[in-house]
Amino acid sequence: MPQRTLRFKIHQDGRVEETVEGFTGHSCNEATKNLEDALGEVTVQNKTSDAFISNQNEHLKQLNNESNVTF
């Protein structure tokens, strides 16, 4: 499992910049949801290429649940 890192940069005007590394797919949103809710409104969100990587096992489980085919 890759190292997972959350970095925060607090600007002088009060903006908080968050950088998330080591998460794939929607897991970064799940990992940061509580922090973002506590910090306030998210105004800009830029996704890295890791955000578009899906977990193959989760995808196969979803396909299995949606069909009568067993993998």
SERO-4910 file (N, C-alpha, C, O; in steps of 0.05 Angstrom, whole numbers):
BEGIN
 pado doro    nc1    nc2    nc3   cac1   cac2   cac3    cc1    cc2    cc3    oc1    oc2    oc3
  Met    A     17    -23      0      0      0      0     18     25      0     37     27     16
  Pro    A     12     44    -18     29     68    -19     25     85      6      5     84     20
  Gln    A     45    102     11     42    121     33     21    141     26     19    151      3
  Arg    A      4    148     46    -17    167     42    -10    192     57     -2    191     81
  Thr    A    -12    215     44     -4    240     56    -25    262     51    -36    265     29
  Leu    A    -31    277     72    -48    301     70    -30    325     78    -18    325     99
  Arg    A    -29    344     60    -14    369     66    -32    393     65    -50    394     49
  Phe    A    -28    411     84    -44    435     85    -26    460     85     -6    461     99
  Lys    A    -33    479     68    -19    504     68    -39    526     75    -60    529     61
  Ile    A    -34    541     96    -52    562    104    -41    589     95    -19    597    103
  His    A    -55    602     78    -47    627     66    -53    650     86    -69    647    104
  Gln    A    -40    672     82    -43    695    100    -72    706     99    -81    718    119
  Asp    A    -86    702     77   -114    712     75   -134    692     87   -158    697     85
  Gly    A   -124    670     99   -141    651    112   -149    627     95   -161    608    105
  Arg    A   -143    628     69   -149    605     52   -132    581     60   -109    584     68
  Val    A   -143    557     58   -128    533     64   -126    517     38   -146    511     26
  Glu    A   -102    510     31    -97    494      7    -90    465     17    -71    462     32
  Glu    A   -104    446      7   -101    418     15    -90    402     -8   -100    404    -31
  Thr    A    -69    386     -3    -58    368    -24    -60    340    -13    -51    335     10
  Val    A    -71    322    -29    -75    295    -20    -58    277    -39    -60    279    -63
  Glu    A    -43    259    -27    -26    241    -43    -29    212    -33    -33    207     -9
  Gly    A    -27    193    -52    -28    165    -44    -55    152    -43    -58    129    -36
  Phe    A    -76    167    -51   -103    157    -52   -111    154    -81   -102    169    -98
  Thr    A   -128    134    -86   -138    130   -113   -169    131   -113   -182    126    -93
  Gly    A   -180    139   -136   -209    140   -139   -222    159   -120   -212    180   -114
  His    A   -244    150   -109   -260    167    -90   -249    166    -62   -260    179    -44
  Ser    A   -229    149    -57   -219    147    -29   -208    173    -18   -209    177      6
  Cys    A   -198    190    -35   -187    216    -25   -210    233    -15   -207    247      5
  Asn    A   -233    233    -29   -256    248    -19   -266    238      8   -273    253     25
  Glu    A   -266    211     11   -275    199     36   -256    206     59   -264    211     81
  Ala    A   -230    207     52   -209    212     73   -210    241     82   -203    247    105
  Thr    A   -218    260     65   -217    288     72   -244    301     78   -245    324     85
  Lys    A   -265    286     75   -292    297     79   -296    311    106   -305    334    106
  Asn    A   -289    298    127   -293    310    154   -276    335    158   -285    354    170
  Leu    A   -251    335    148   -234    358    150   -245    381    134   -246    404    143
  Glu    A   -254    376    110   -265    397     93   -291    408    104   -295    433    103
  Asp    A   -307    391    116   -332    401    129   -325    419    152   -339    439    157
  Ala    A   -304    412    167   -297    428    190   -284    455    182   -287    475    196
  Leu    A   -269    455    160   -255    479    151   -274    499    137   -269    523    138
  Gly    A   -295    489    125   -313    508    111   -318    500     82   -313    477     74
  Glu    A   -326    519     67   -334    515     39   -309    509     21   -289    523     23
  Val    A   -311    488      5   -291    482    -15   -298    499    -40   -319    496    -51
  Thr    A   -279    516    -48   -284    533    -71   -272    523    -97   -284    527   -118
  Val    A   -250    509    -95   -237    498   -119   -227    470   -112   -216    465    -91
  Gln    A   -231    452   -131   -220    425   -127   -208    416   -153   -221    414   -174
  Asn    A   -182    410   -153   -167    401   -176   -159    372   -171   -146    366   -151
  Lys    A   -168    354   -188   -162    326   -185   -136    318   -199   -131    328   -221
  Thr    A   -120    301   -186    -96    291   -199   -104    266   -215   -126    256   -213
  Ser    A    -85    255   -229    -90    231   -245    -98    207   -227   -112    189   -236
  Asp    A    -88    207   -202    -95    185   -183   -125    184   -178   -135    163   -171
  Ala    A   -138    206   -179   -167    207   -174   -183    192   -195   -206    184   -190
  Phe    A   -171    187   -218   -185    173   -239   -178    143   -241   -187    129   -259
  Ile    A   -161    134   -222   -155    106   -221   -175     92   -204   -180     99   -181
  Ser    A   -188     72   -215   -208     58   -199   -196     32   -188   -177     21   -199
  Asn    A   -207     24   -166   -198     -1   -153   -211    -24   -168   -236    -27   -168
  Gln    A   -195    -40   -181   -205    -62   -198   -222    -82   -182   -243    -91   -192
  Asn    A   -214    -88   -157   -230   -106   -141   -258    -95   -135   -277   -110   -135
  Glu    A   -259    -69   -128   -285    -57   -123   -303    -58   -148   -327    -62   -146
  His    A   -291    -53   -171   -306    -54   -196   -317    -82   -201   -340    -84   -209
  Leu    A   -301   -102   -196   -310   -130   -200   -332   -137   -181   -351   -151   -188
  Lys    A   -330   -128   -156   -351   -133   -136   -378   -120   -145   -399   -132   -142
  Gln    A   -376    -95   -155   -399    -81   -164   -412    -96   -188   -436    -99   -189
  Leu    A   -396   -105   -207   -406   -120   -229   -419   -146   -220   -441   -153   -230
  Asn    A   -407   -159   -201   -418   -184   -191   -445   -179   -177   -463   -195   -180
  Asn    A   -448   -157   -163   -473   -151   -149   -495   -143   -169   -519   -147   -163
  Glu    A   -488   -132   -192   -507   -123   -211   -515   -145   -231   -534   -140   -247
  Ser    A   -502   -168   -231   -509   -189   -250   -510   -216   -237   -504   -218   -213
  Asn    A   -517   -236   -252   -518   -263   -242   -493   -278   -248   -491   -302   -243
  Val    A   -473   -264   -258   -448   -276   -266   -429   -276   -242   -427   -256   -228
  Thr    A   -416   -299   -237   -397   -300   -215   -369   -300   -226   -363   -314   -245
  Phe    A   -352   -283   -215   -324   -282   -223   -306   -298   -205   -282   -299   -209
***
